[in-house]
Amino acid sequence: EPEVTQTPSHQVTQMGQEVILRCVPISNHLYFYWYRQILGQKVEFLVSFYNNEISEKSEIFDDQFSVERPDGSNFTLKIRSTKLEDSAMYFCASRGDRGLEETQYFGPGTRLLVL
Amino acid sequence: AQKITQTQPGMFVQEKEAVTLDCTYDTSDQSYGLFWYKQPSSGEMIFLIYQGSYDEQNATEGRYSLNFQKARKSANLVISASQLGDSAMYFCAMRERSNDYKLSFGAGTTVTVRA
């Protein structure tokens, strides 16, 4: 069964460093998302991406964040200068094009720890 | 205002018994979708079940069923014949057409199944 994959599964970084989180969405999906879950809290939307551009972003997704689909398979989230409060689990998700009933499938997540 | 409300932070259930997880939602859209995801301690988000706002019948997927009461704006998840492997966090989420199809999550309910 097709699945969303994410790498790395865990990342530890120093405050101020850049990190790139990688995702490979399900191959025939067209819509891509990043969500964040701070430990013990609910999952929060960061950004949605369609047709090679951002379609919506939350207030969390400030200038320190960027997304890219560098080739036909990868979808990346970059944090330019990490802060302590960026420590969280980051989920990538993708969905097809059947509209409202289309399920978003999540990757296993990348657990980011900023020291 | 919260779009998704899950009022039960934690629940205990005896193995083989059924458990109901509450979820209420708030939307002015006529067309929306409701989802339940399971998050075990390993952290991944596993899709369980979907209910569309126009679906007249309650969704079922194996031991999972969704008790959809549209007038009350509730979408409770029922897990029948609980198993030890059902111990996890459960999130209710909603997708609205007016919200670019991104998911809005509730705070989650932790379910612990006792042998």
Chai-1 contact restraints between the chains, C-beta under 6 A:
chainA,res_idxA,chainB,res_idxB,connection_type,confidence,min_distance_angstrom,max_distance_angstrom,comment,restraint_id
A,K42,B,F105,contact,1.0,0.0,6.0,A-B,restraint_1
A,K42,B,A107,contact,1.0,0.0,6.0,A-B,restraint_2
A,V43,B,F105,contact,1.0,0.0,6.0,A-B,restraint_3
A,F45,B,K102,contact,1.0,0.0,6.0,A-B,restraint_4
A,S48,B,D100,contact,1.0,0.0,6.0,A-B,restraint_5
A,S48,B,K102,contact,1.0,0.0,6.0,A-B,restraint_6
A,S55,B,D100,contact,1.0,0.0,6.0,A-B,restraint_7
A,E56,B,D100,contact,1.0,0.0,6.0,A-B,restraint_8
A,M89,B,G43,contact,1.0,0.0,6.0,A-B,restraint_9
A,L100,B,S31,contact,1.0,0.0,6.0,A-B,restraint_10
A,L100,B,G33,contact,1.0,0.0,6.0,A-B,restraint_11
A,L100,B,R97,contact,1.0,0.0,6.0,A-B,restraint_12
A,E101,B,G33,contact,1.0,0.0,6.0,A-B,restraint_13
A,E101,B,G52,contact,1.0,0.0,6.0,A-B,restraint_14
A,T103,B,F47,contact,1.0,0.0,6.0,A-B,restraint_15
A,T103,B,Y50,contact,1.0,0.0,6.0,A-B,restraint_16
A,F106,B,M45,contact,1.0,0.0,6.0,A-B,restraint_17
A,P108,B,E44,contact,1.0,0.0,6.0,A-B,restraint_18
A,G109,B,G43,contact,1.0,0.0,6.0,A-B,restraint_19
